[in-house]
Amino acid sequence: MNATTTNHTQFAGLTPATDAPVPTDYIRFAQNSFLTELPGVAFGLITLAYLITSLLALA
């Protein structure tokens, strides 16, 4: 009978803590693109809030 053993136990779906997933270039590009758009989104929301409150104050 030929049996093989290993020195460590491995469970399905679990990876060791030392094997951190490395983000691909596509993920890195998407994250960077999202972060560069945040100031524009914030400015747009503040502008819309200002316009809506100004129109409500006129009514």
N, C-alpha and C positions, 0 to 999 in steps of 0.2 A: 504494500500500500504506500503510495507516494503522497505525503501530506506536506503542505507548505504553511509556514506561519510567518506573521509579520510582527514587528516590534511595537507597532502603534495601532490603535483602534480607529477606524474611520466609519462614521455614520453617514448615511445617505442624506444629502442636503446640507450638511454642515461643512464649513471650511475652517481651517485653523485661523487663529487671530492674526498670524503673521502674513497671511495671504490676503492683503487688502485689494479690492477690485480697483483697477486702474481705469480712470475715465478715458474714453477714446477722444480723438480730436473732434468728432462731431458733437459729443456731449459738452466738451469744453467750449466749443464755438457757440453752442446754444445758450449755455449759461452766461457767457460773456455778452452775447447779444441782448439777452434779457436784462442784464445789469446796466447796460448802456442805455436802454430805453426807459428805465425807471424815472430819471429826472424829467423827461418829457411827459410821461404819464402823470406824475405828480403835478407838474405845471398845468397840464390840461384839466385835471380835476379841480385844482384850486381856482382856475379861471372860470370853469363852469359853475362852481359853487358861488363865486362872486357875482356872476351874471344873474343867476337864479335869485339870489338874495336881494340884489339890486332891483330886479323886476318886481319881486314881492313887496319891497319897501315902497315902490311907486303905486301899487294897487291900493 
